Amino acid sequence: MFASDHNVEATEDITSKMAMTNLHPRFAQHTAAALPTETDVVIIGSGITGASIARTFLKIQTQSSSSHPRVVMLEVRSICSGATGRNGGHILETSDKYAELADVFGVDITRKTMRFRLSHLKEMLGVAEEWGLTSETQARKVRFLSVYFGEEPWKAALERLARFQVGMPDESAEWTAYDGEEIPKEFNLPYARGVIAGPEDALWPYKFVIGILARLLADFPVDFRVEEQTPVIVNLSLHGMSFTTPTHTLGTWSQDSEAAVRLTDVSTDTRRRLPCQAAKHSWLFSYDRGFDFLTQLLEGQMMLGGGFAQTEGGGIADLGVSTDSELSLYIDIHLSGALSAIFELPGSLGAGYRVIQCKRCGPATWRLALTGFHE
């Protein structure tokens, strides 16, 4: 079946983000080409989930021949322009999840689940190395610092850590708790009540996904297609599936498609510097309500995200919002002041600028470029 629907339109312009200012050369210029009328697999969305599914299918050869499934990836806007492109790049598992799962599923299932979840630390760095993306994506091992400011949240965190250490002593061997004055001065966290540190990997998600897609296009020029600026409507029937775009309908019998659902916070590119700890740490900041996350690129740029629970109704007002064309005012306010407060870096020049006094490096000026969105 071949059809078209010119009422299928691309969504409005999205808020800008740091990653898209330095596009991969393979996707820097959009060149539309006619899509096939049939394919084996359609993937909707070009983020990390879609890239993973494409990589998995294209590595599979059919039993009857050496051919690969035909895979078409459709993206409504620019490649990797949704949640993955705004992600801060944490690859970690916290001790909190053990207690959460154990309360519901019991210890045995929780141990198996946690081992599976922890395996992604090794797997992600392995994929980056396998595909020659380690340097480009800044894939590296670090330690996460999960920071608590209140007495009650800190006590609860210690209890959850203790359960994890008792239930999985080998897997939890690298986790450490710093209580109050035990917190190392080099962390520069004067208001923290306690810190839990553990193993983590970090990378640049946009460059990771773009690198994988570019490699797949080079390795599978016949079996893999990526088309951006292509909104799509999924049509279901007893005979299979079809996907209507503004110019045509693409048919498939496969049900292995991925619908991209973006539930993202705000990312902030903080230019200039806190003492660069990119090769050592990333951070989680836990509050009475909600949390923020922070990673640092090797050049010193900071990527801060979070603020969801700080919005109207404790985040309820932002649930179900399908546009990312505007920045939540409440999240903007929260993230604009978070780092100055957490690391005791006072001062302001207004309009997105902050003058900070770093205890190690002296005064410096940061330019805060709010690059995220709310949904």
C-alpha positions as CSV (number, residue, x, y, z in Angstrom):
1,M,0.0,0.0,0.0
2,F,1.2,3.5,-0.9
3,A,-0.5,6.6,0.4
4,S,0.3,10.1,1.6
5,D,-1.1,12.5,4.1
6,H,0.1,16.1,4.0
7,N,-1.7,16.9,7.3
8,V,1.1,15.0,9.1
9,E,3.3,17.8,10.1
10,A,6.6,18.1,12.0
11,T,6.3,19.5,15.5
12,E,7.3,23.1,16.4
13,D,10.8,24.2,16.9
14,I,12.5,22.7,20.0
15,T,14.5,24.6,22.6
16,S,18.1,24.6,21.7
17,K,20.6,22.3,23.2
18,M,24.4,22.0,23.5
19,A,24.9,18.8,21.6
20,M,23.2,20.1,18.4
21,T,25.7,22.9,18.0
22,N,28.4,20.4,16.8
23,L,26.6,18.0,14.5
24,H,28.1,14.8,13.2
25,P,29.2,15.3,9.6
26,R,27.0,12.4,8.4
27,F,23.9,14.2,9.6
28,A,24.9,17.9,9.3
29,Q,22.9,18.3,6.1
30,H,19.5,16.7,5.6
31,T,19.0,15.1,2.2
32,A,15.6,13.5,1.7
33,A,15.4,10.4,-0.4
34,A,12.5,8.2,-1.4
35,L,11.8,5.5,1.2
36,P,11.0,1.9,0.2
37,T,7.3,0.9,0.2
38,E,8.0,-2.1,2.3
39,T,10.5,-3.0,5.0
40,D,11.0,-5.6,7.8
41,V,11.4,-3.3,10.8
42,V,10.4,0.3,11.4
43,I,11.9,2.2,14.3
44,I,10.2,5.4,15.3
45,G,12.7,7.7,17.1
46,S,16.4,8.0,16.7
47,G,17.5,8.1,20.4
48,I,19.4,5.5,22.3
49,T,16.6,3.0,22.4
50,G,16.1,3.1,18.6
51,A,19.8,2.9,18.0
52,S,20.1,-0.2,20.3
53,I,17.2,-1.9,18.5
54,A,18.7,-1.1,15.0
55,R,22.1,-2.4,16.1
56,T,20.6,-5.6,17.4
57,F,18.5,-6.3,14.3
58,L,21.3,-5.6,11.9
59,K,23.6,-7.9,13.6
60,I,21.1,-10.7,13.1
61,Q,21.3,-12.8,9.9
62,T,18.4,-14.9,8.8
63,Q,18.8,-18.7,9.0
64,S,18.0,-19.1,5.4
65,S,20.5,-16.6,4.0
66,S,23.3,-14.2,4.8
67,S,21.0,-11.2,4.4
68,H,19.9,-8.9,7.3
69,P,16.5,-7.6,8.2
70,R,15.6,-4.4,6.4
71,V,15.4,-1.6,9.0
72,V,14.1,1.9,8.5
73,M,14.4,4.5,11.3
74,L,12.1,7.6,11.1
75,E,12.7,10.7,13.2
76,V,10.2,13.6,13.3
77,R,13.0,16.2,13.7
78,S,16.8,16.1,13.6
79,I,18.6,12.9,14.4
80,C,18.9,12.3,18.2
81,S,17.2,15.6,19.0
82,G,14.9,14.3,21.8
83,A,15.7,13.1,25.3
84,T,18.9,11.3,24.4
85,G,20.4,14.4,22.9
86,R,19.7,16.2,26.2
87,N,20.8,13.5,28.5
88,G,23.7,14.1,30.9
89,G,25.4,10.8,30.4
90,H,25.2,9.0,33.7
91,I,25.6,5.2,33.5
92,L,25.1,4.0,37.0
93,E,23.0,2.0,39.5
94,T,22.4,3.3,43.0
95,S,22.0,1.3,46.2
96,D,18.4,2.6,46.5
97,K,17.1,0.2,43.8
98,Y,18.0,-2.9,45.8
99,A,15.7,-2.0,48.7
100,E,13.0,-0.9,46.3
101,L,13.0,-4.2,44.4
102,A,13.5,-6.4,47.5
103,D,10.4,-5.0,49.1
104,V,8.3,-6.0,46.1
105,F,9.9,-9.1,44.6
106,G,12.0,-10.6,47.4
107,V,15.8,-11.1,47.7
108,D,16.4,-13.8,45.1
109,I,14.7,-12.1,42.2
110,T,16.2,-8.7,43.3
111,R,19.8,-10.2,43.2
112,K,19.3,-11.4,39.7
113,T,17.7,-8.1,38.6
114,M,20.5,-6.0,40.2
115,R,23.2,-8.1,38.5
116,F,21.6,-7.6,35.2
117,R,21.2,-3.8,35.9
118,L,24.8,-3.5,37.0
119,S,26.0,-5.3,33.9
120,H,25.3,-2.2,31.8
121,L,28.3,-0.4,33.2
122,K,30.7,-2.8,31.5
123,E,28.5,-3.2,28.5
124,M,28.2,0.5,27.6
125,L,32.0,1.1,27.7
126,G,32.5,-2.1,25.8
127,V,30.2,-1.0,23.0
128,A,32.0,2.4,22.8
129,E,35.3,0.6,22.5
130,E,34.0,-1.9,20.0
131,W,32.7,0.8,17.7
132,G,35.8,3.1,18.1
133,L,33.8,5.8,20.0
134,T,35.6,5.9,23.3
135,S,37.5,9.1,22.6
136,E,34.8,10.9,20.7
137,T,32.1,10.2,23.4
138,Q,34.5,10.7,26.3
139,A,33.4,7.2,27.6
140,R,35.2,6.7,31.0
141,K,34.9,5.2,34.4
142,V,34.1,7.6,37.3
143,R,32.6,7.5,40.7
144,F,29.1,9.0,41.4
145,L,28.6,11.2,44.5
146,S,25.1,10.9,45.7
147,V,24.7,14.0,47.9
148,Y,22.1,14.4,50.7
149,F,21.3,17.6,52.5
150,G,18.6,16.6,55.0
151,E,18.9,14.5,58.1
152,E,16.0,12.2,57.4
153,P,16.8,11.6,53.8
154,W,20.4,10.8,54.8
155,K,19.3,8.3,57.4
156,A,17.0,6.6,54.9
157,A,19.8,6.4,52.4
158,L,22.2,4.8,54.9
159,E,19.5,2.2,55.7
160,R,19.1,1.4,52.0
161,L,22.9,1.1,51.5
162,A,23.2,-1.2,54.4
163,R,20.5,-3.5,53.0
164,F,22.3,-3.6,49.6
165,Q,25.7,-4.4,51.3
166,V,24.2,-7.2,53.3
167,G,22.2,-8.7,50.4
168,M,24.9,-8.4,47.8
169,P,28.3,-8.0,49.5
170,D,30.5,-8.7,46.5
171,E,28.6,-6.3,44.1
172,S,28.4,-3.5,46.7
173,A,32.1,-3.6,47.6
174,E,32.9,-0.4,45.8
175,W,30.1,1.6,47.5
176,T,31.2,4.0,50.3
177,A,29.3,6.3,52.7
178,Y,30.8,9.6,53.9
179,D,29.0,10.9,57.0
180,G,29.1,14.6,57.8
181,E,32.7,15.7,58.6
182,E,34.0,12.6,56.9
183,I,33.1,14.1,53.5
184,P,36.4,14.8,51.7
185,K,37.1,18.6,51.4
186,E,38.0,18.1,47.7
187,F,34.3,17.4,47.1
188,N,33.6,21.1,47.9
189,L,30.1,20.3,49.4
190,P,29.9,22.5,52.5
191,Y,26.2,22.0,53.0
192,A,26.0,18.2,52.5
193,R,24.8,16.0,55.4
194,G,26.2,12.9,53.8
195,V,27.5,11.4,50.5
196,I,27.2,7.9,49.1
197,A,29.9,7.1,46.4
198,G,29.9,4.2,44.0
199,P,31.0,3.1,40.6
200,E,29.7,4.8,37.5
201,D,30.5,5.3,33.8
202,A,30.0,8.5,32.0
203,L,29.8,9.4,28.3
204,W,28.3,12.0,25.9
205,P,25.0,10.3,24.9
206,Y,24.4,12.4,21.7
207,K,27.8,11.6,20.3
208,F,27.4,7.9,21.3
209,V,24.1,7.5,19.5
210,I,25.1,9.5,16.5
211,G,28.3,7.6,16.2
212,I,26.5,4.2,16.3
213,L,24.0,5.3,13.7
214,A,26.7,6.6,11.3
215,R,28.6,3.3,11.7
216,L,25.4,1.3,10.9
217,L,24.7,3.4,7.8
218,A,28.3,2.7,6.6
219,D,28.2,-1.0,7.4
220,F,24.7,-1.7,6.1
221,P,24.0,0.8,3.2
222,V,21.3,-1.4,1.7
223,D,19.6,-2.8,4.8
224,F,19.5,0.4,7.0
225,R,17.9,3.7,6.3
226,V,17.6,6.8,8.6
227,E,15.2,9.5,7.6
228,E,14.9,12.7,9.7
229,Q,12.3,15.5,9.5
230,T,9.7,12.7,8.9
231,P,6.6,12.8,11.2
232,V,4.7,9.5,11.0
233,I,1.3,8.1,11.9
234,V,1.1,4.4,12.8
235,N,-1.8,2.5,11.1
236,L,-2.8,-0.8,12.5
237,S,-4.9,-3.4,10.8
238,L,-5.5,-7.2,10.7
239,H,-3.1,-7.4,7.8
240,G,-0.2,-5.8,9.5
241,M,1.2,-2.2,10.0
242,S,1.7,0.8,7.8
243,F,3.4,4.1,8.6
244,T,2.0,7.2,7.0
245,T,4.4,10.2,6.4
246,P,3.7,13.5,4.6
247,T,4.8,11.9,1.3
248,H,4.0,8.2,1.4
249,T,3.1,5.1,3.4
250,L,5.7,2.5,4.4
251,G,4.4,-1.0,5.0
252,T,5.8,-3.6,7.3
253,W,4.7,-6.9,8.9
254,S,7.0,-6.4,11.8
255,Q,5.8,-5.5,15.3
256,D,9.3,-4.7,16.6
257,S,9.0,-0.9,16.4
258,E,10.0,1.6,19.0
259,A,7.9,4.6,19.9
260,A,10.0,7.3,21.3
261,V,8.5,8.7,24.5
262,R,10.4,11.6,26.0
263,L,10.2,12.1,29.7
264,T,13.2,14.5,30.2
265,D,14.4,17.1,32.6
266,V,16.4,20.2,31.8
267,S,20.0,20.1,30.8
268,T,22.2,23.1,31.5
269,D,25.6,23.7,29.9
270,T,27.6,25.6,32.4
271,R,30.5,27.2,30.6
272,R,33.7,28.0,32.4
273,R,34.4,25.9,35.4
274,L,34.2,24.4,38.7
275,P,37.5,22.6,39.4
276,C,37.3,20.0,36.7
277,Q,36.5,16.5,38.1
278,A,35.3,15.0,34.9
279,A,37.8,12.2,35.1
280,K,36.8,11.4,38.7
281,H,33.2,12.2,39.6
282,S,29.6,12.9,38.6
283,W,26.9,13.9,41.0
284,L,23.4,13.2,42.2
285,F,21.8,15.8,44.5
286,S,18.9,14.5,46.5
287,Y,16.4,16.8,48.2
288,D,13.3,16.3,50.3
289,R,11.4,16.4,47.0
290,G,13.2,15.4,43.8
291,F,16.8,15.3,42.7
292,D,19.2,16.8,40.2
293,F,22.1,15.2,38.3
294,L,25.4,16.7,37.2
295,T,28.1,15.5,34.9
296,Q,31.2,17.3,33.6
297,L,32.8,17.0,30.2
298,L,36.6,16.6,30.0
299,E,36.9,20.2,28.7
300,G,35.2,21.3,32.0
301,Q,31.7,22.1,30.7
302,M,29.0,21.1,33.2
303,M,25.7,19.4,32.2
304,L,23.1,19.8,34.9
305,G,19.6,18.4,34.8
306,G,16.6,17.9,37.0
307,G,14.2,20.2,38.7
308,F,11.1,18.1,37.8
309,A,9.7,17.9,41.3
310,Q,10.2,21.7,41.7
311,T,7.5,22.6,39.2
312,E,3.8,23.3,39.9
313,G,2.1,20.6,41.9
314,G,5.4,18.8,42.6
315,G,5.9,18.0,38.9
316,I,2.2,17.1,38.2
317,A,1.8,20.2,35.9
318,D,4.5,18.9,33.5
319,L,3.2,15.4,33.2
320,G,1.7,14.7,29.8
321,V,3.0,17.9,28.1
322,S,3.8,16.7,24.6
323,T,5.8,19.8,23.5
324,D,9.4,20.6,24.2
325,S,9.3,24.0,22.5
326,E,9.5,26.0,25.8
327,L,11.4,25.9,29.0
328,S,9.6,25.5,32.3
329,L,10.0,28.7,34.3
330,Y,10.2,26.8,37.6
331,I,12.8,24.4,36.4
332,D,14.7,27.3,34.9
333,I,14.7,29.2,38.2
334,H,15.7,26.0,40.2
335,L,18.6,25.0,37.9
336,S,19.9,28.5,37.4
337,G,20.7,28.7,41.1
338,A,21.4,25.1,42.1
339,L,25.2,25.0,41.5
340,S,25.9,28.3,43.2
341,A,24.1,27.1,46.3
342,I,25.4,23.5,46.4
343,F,29.0,24.4,45.8
344,E,28.8,27.7,47.7
345,L,29.6,29.8,44.6
346,P,27.9,33.2,45.2
347,G,27.5,36.3,43.0
348,S,25.5,37.2,39.9
349,L,25.8,39.4,36.9
350,G,22.3,38.7,35.8
351,A,21.0,37.4,32.5
352,G,22.4,34.0,32.9
353,Y,25.8,35.0,34.2
354,R,27.3,34.1,37.6
355,V,30.5,35.4,39.2
356,I,31.8,32.6,41.4
357,Q,34.6,32.3,43.9
358,C,36.1,28.8,43.6
359,K,38.2,27.8,46.7
360,R,40.8,26.2,44.5
361,C,40.9,28.2,41.3
362,G,39.8,31.7,42.5
363,P,37.2,33.9,40.8
364,A,35.7,33.0,37.5
365,T,32.7,33.8,35.4
366,W,30.3,31.1,34.2
367,R,27.9,31.4,31.3
368,L,24.8,29.4,32.0
369,A,23.1,28.3,28.8
370,L,19.8,26.7,29.6
371,T,19.3,24.1,26.9
372,G,16.6,21.7,28.1
373,F,12.9,21.4,28.1
374,H,10.0,20.2,30.2
375,E,7.5,17.5,29.4
